[in-house]
């Protein structure tokens, strides 16, 4: 091992301390230089005060946009045992797979939340001198080398992936709240909150906005990763995965996951994207689907994620999905009842219309309008399981007549298919899932069309 970077680092620490006015901020340039020297070309140790003020670790170590690890630094002589027990470090250990805690002389390395190695450089003597020690230098060099080359443990099960996604979602939620409070009323997040209030929920609070934002980022990236290869997967590439079923949702996801995402939040979202890129999503979902007996584990995984993210919210909002065999039975039963008792020969696919009269919206008198006789509404649609089954049931009647399907969807399906949902993440997933299903069936959304799935009570 080349001892020079570590000896130069120790000399810089000693010189700063001998001046008598050193703080933890004083030593940051020296640690940045050390890490970049040991890592080699292409790796940066980013120390961004704006991020730190909002709750980010002191250093994000990255190769390009790919995060390699994080460093939380305290002043020389700080009690690292106390820091280790703090809420802040607990949050970092839960959410960041590769982490170092240091007081610039002692280094503690955590991988997957577990303490792996501890090593220390010599401390100043009574004369203020720090005397080099080959053995100590070698131990710290090895620790930093393993940190920089760490193979972050993959999420190997649905429960583990949900836990790690949830930890990052909570971290992102905190970052959003702190960034919001620190940016001023003209800030980007304030503008997005007003857009959410205008288009989605007028009474949305700042805390609800941060929660909605974090959940949408996390589960939106997860859903995008389920339809994308691991190679080259980033938050920027995921932003284009939403179908054209909801123009506002597409713009929103591009704003909160695209290249213009606030730097104080982006580092954590990049960590989430890296977690998803490294996870064996196909194997995890196959195992999850096998155990839950669900045909579409992408949709039903949200229940597992929400249980890890906020179990009380899951219970309060009733996020417990109906098993797909039950969904199928209910949809087939409704179709049969429509045919038998209501004499609609096409069942759920019935496209007949009726004329209704109603008071004019403005002025006196009444107006006549024509609307479909059979309307379909799921008042608690979640991720769209029932609507998905309805579409599949109707689509089956077009076997052998695929050419008529796109026209039917535009004229007789979208105008009468509706869903209401309270939570932003399942709302986004419902749009993604149903939109992708319709596109795969041969239907292409026009620019002025959208699914009738709404975020509302």
N, C-alpha and C positions, 0 to 999 in steps of 0.2 A: 504493500500500500504506500502511495505517495504521502509522506508526512507533511509536506510543505503547506497544503491548504489548511490543515488543522493547526500547525504551528503559527501560521500567519493569523489565523482566527484568534488563537489564544493571545497572541501579542496585541491584537486590536482590543480585545476585552480588557487586558491588563492596562493598556495605555488609557483607555476610557475611565477605568476605575481609579487609577492613580490621580486623575484630574480632580476627583472628589465630587463631581456633579452628575455622575452617570445615573440614568434611569433605564427601565426596560426598553424604552424607545431608542436610547443611545446605541444599543447593541444590535438593533435590527439590520442595519446595512452589513455588518460583519457576518451575521448568520446567513443573510441572503447570498453574500459572496461565497461563503463556505459551501452551501448546498448546491449552488450552480456549478461550482468548481468540481465537486464530487460527482455530480450528475452528468456533466459533459454537455456538448452542444445540443441546442434545441429544447432544453428544459429551463423553465423560468420559475423562480420563487417570488411570487407576487405578494407584495406587502402594501395593501391599499387601505389607507385610513378610513375612507368612506364605508368600505365593507365592514371593517372592524367595529366601527361605531354602531352598526346595525346588527351585530351579533355573529360576524364571521370570524373564523380563526385568524391568527396573525399572519399566516402565510398559506397561500394555496400553491402547491407545487404542480405544475402542469407542463405537458408537452403539447404545444399548440392549444387546442381546445379540450384535450383529454386530461382530466385531473389524475395525478399520480398519488397525492397524499396531502396532508395538512399538518401544520405546526402551530401549536399554541405556546407562546413564550411569556414567562413571567420574569420579574426582576431577579437579578442574582441574589441567591440566599432565600428566596421565597419558599414557604413551606409547601412542597409539592404534594405531601400527604393530604393536607387540607384542600388544596386545589383539586386533587383527584376525587375527593368526596363532594365537590360542589355540583350544583344543578347544571352549570354551564358545561363542565367537562362531561357530566353524565349524558347531556344532550349530544355532545360531539361524539362520544364513544358509541352511542346508540345508532347514530345516523351516518358517521363517516368511517369507512372501512379501514383506512390506513392513516394513523394519527401519531404525532409525537407531542409530548408535553415536556417542556424544558424550562430551566431557569438560566439558560445559556451555558451552564457547566454540567449539570446533570441532565440526562436525556432518558425519557421513558417512552417506549414504543408500544403502541396498541394496534393489534390487527384483528379486525372483526369484533372489536370491543374488548378483546382480552389483552392483558399486559403480557408482552412477549419477551422483551429485553429491557434491562436498565444498565446504563453505563455512565461514568462521570469522568470529566477532566479534572486535573488538579485545581484546588482553590488557592486564593492568594494567601501568602504567609503574612507574618506580622509586619514585614517590611513592604507589603503591597505587591511583591513579586509573585508571579505564577510560574513555577518551574516545570518544565516539560517532563513528562513521564511516558516512556515508550509504550508500556503495557496499557496504561489508561487511554493513551491516544489511539492505540490499536483497537481497543474495545469500542470506543466511541465511533471510530471509522467504520468498523464492521456493522455496528447498529445502524448508522446512517446509510451504509451501503445496502443493507437488507431492506430498510425502509424505502429507499429509492427504487429498488428492484422487486418490491413486494408483489406477489401474485394474490390480489385481494380475493378472499374466499367468495366463491359463487353462491348465490342463493340456490339451495339444492332441493327445496320443497315449497309447496304453495304457502304454508304457514310462515316459513322463513322469509320468502320474498315479500309477503304481505307485511311482516313485521318491519323489514328494512325499508320498504316503500313508505310505510306509515311513519317511521321515525324521521325520514327525510321530509315528508309532508308536514309534520309538526314543526320541523326546523324552518321550512320555507314559509309556513304561516307566521312564525315569529319574525322572520326577516321582513315579510311584507308589512306587518304592523309597525315595526320600528322604522322602516324606510318611509312609510306613509306619514308617520308622525314627524319625521325629520325633514321632509322635502318641501313643505309649504303648499299653499292652496293652488299654486300654479304648476305643481308637479305632475308627472305623467300618471302616477297612481291615482291622484285626485281626479284627473280627467277620466280615467277608466272607471272609477267608482260612479261618477256622474252618468257615464254611458250605460253602465249596468242598471242604474236606477231608472234611466229613461226607457230602456228597452226591455228590461227583465222585471225587476222588483223595486218599486218606488221607495219602500220603507227600509231598504237594505242598510244595515249598520256597517261601521268600519270593521268590526270583528267578524261579522258574517261575510263581508266582502273578502277579507283575508282568508277565511276558511274556504269559501267558494273558489277563490283563486288557486289556493294550494291544492285542493282536491282535484280541480279540473286539470291543472298541470300534471299532477302525478298519474291520475288514471287515464288522462288523455295520452300521455307518453306511453303508458303501459299498453293501451289499446292500439296505438300506432305501432309499437314494437311487435305486437302479435301478428301484424300484417306486413312486417318488414324484416329483411335479413339483418343479422347482427353486425356485419361488416359495414362500417361507415355510418352506423346509427348515431345521430346526435339530435339535440332538441331542434336544431334548424331544419334537419331533413324530415323530422316528424311533423313539423308544422304544416306540410303540404299533404298530409295523409287524410285530413277530414274531407268527406264527400261534400258535394255542392247542395246539400239539403237545407242548409241554414246559412245564408250569407253573413249574418251577424256573428254566428258561432265561429265561422272560418276566420273572420277578421279578428275576433277576440283571441282565438288560439294563436294566430300569427303574432299578435301584439304581445301576448304573455309568454310565448315560447320561442319567438323568432329572434333574429339578429339584434333587434333594438331593445331586448329585455334589459331592465336596469341591472347594471353591473353588480349592485349590492345583493341581488337575488340570483343572478345568472350562475354564479359559481356553484350554488347548491343544486340548481336544476341540471347543470352539467354533470354533477356527481350522480344524480338520479338516472340520467341518460346513460352514463357509463355503467351503472349497476345493471340496467336493463339490457345493455349491449352485451354484457358478459354473462348474463343468466341464460341457461338453457330453457328458453321459454316453451319450446315444443314439448320437452319432457315434463316440465312442471305442469303445463295445462293438461297433458295427457293423463298424468297421475291424478290431478285434481278432478278431471272429468270422470275418471274411473271410479273414484271414491264417492263423488256426489251424484253419479249417474245422470249428469247433465250433458246434453248434446252440444251446448255452447258454453264452455267453461269461461271464455273471455267475459261474457256478460255476468255470470254468476260469481265470478271471482270478486266482484265488487263487495259482496256481503262479507267475504273473508277480510278484504282490505279494510273496510269500515270498522269491523270488529277490532282490528289492531290499531286503527287510527283514533277512533273515538267510540268506544263501546256504548256510552250513554246516548250518543246521537243515533247510533244504529237502532237501539231499543225505542227511543222517542219517535223516530221517523218510521219505525216498522219495516226496516230493511231486512226482510226475511222472504226469500224468493219461493214462489210456488214451484214445486217440482215439475219438470217438463212433461212427464206422463199425465199429470193432473191438468196442466195447461192444454195439452192436446185433447184430453177428454172433454174439457169445458168448451173448447172451440168447436169440436165436432158436434157436441150436443146442441150448441146454439145454432149451428148450421142446420142440423136435423129439425129443430123446432121451427125455424123459419120456413123450412120447406113444408113440414107437416101441418103446423097450426096456423101459420100466417099465409100459407099458399103462395110462397115466393119460390118458384121452381129452381132458381139459381142459388138459393140460400144466401150466404154471406156475399156472394158475387152479384147480387141483384143490383141492377143499374137503373131501375125505373125512377121516374121523377114525379113529384106532385106540385100543384100550385097552392100557395099560401097567401093570405092577405095579412098585412100588419100595418100599424100606424106609421106614417112617414117619420123619418128621423127628424126632419125639420118642417115646420109648417103643419097645416091641417090636412085632414083626409087620410086615406089609406093607399097602400101600394101593393101590387101583386108581384110575387117572386116565385121562381121555379127552383126547387131544390130536390136533392135525392131523398127518396122515401126512407131508405135504410141508412142510418148514421151509426158509426161505430166509435165508441169512446171508452178508453181505459182511464178512469179518474185517478189512478195511482200507478202510473205506467212503469216506474223504475227504469230499468235499462231496455224496456220495450219487448219483453218476452211474449206477452199476449199479442201485441200488434204484429210481431214477427210471425207468430203461428197463424194469425189471420191472413197475412199476406201469402204465406206458404199454402194455406188451404185454398185461397182464391186462385193462386198461380197454377195449382194442380189442374184446374178446370180448363186451362189453356194449352194443355199438352196436345201436340199435333196442330196447334194454331198459334204458334209463337209470334207470327207477324202481327196479330191483333193485340198482343199484350201491351206494347208501349202506348198505343192510343187509349186503351182501356185505363191504364194507370193514370194518365194525364186527365182524362175526362170523367172517370167513374170511380177511381180508388182514392187518389190524393184528396179530392174535394170532400170526402166523407169519412176519412180516417183520422182520429184525433187521440191525443194522450196528454194528460196533465202530470207534472212531476214537481216535487218540492225541492229536491237537492240537485245542485248543479252538475256534479260528476255523473250520476246516472242519466241525467238529461242529455249531457254531451255524448255519453256512450250510446244512448238510444238513437240519437241522430246518426252517429257513425255506423252503428250496426244495421239499422233499417236502410239507410242510404246506400251502404255498400251492397246489401242484399238486393235492393232494387236495381242497382247498376249491374251487378253480376247476372241478374235475370234478363238483362237486355234493355233496360230503360235508362235513358240519359236525361238527367235533370236539366230543364231549361233555366236560364239565368233568373227568371222571375218566379220560379217555383220553389216551394219549401214543403217539408213535412209538417203536418199539423200537430206536432208535439211541442207543448208549451211549458215554460217554467212558471208555474202558478199554483195556487192553492184551490 
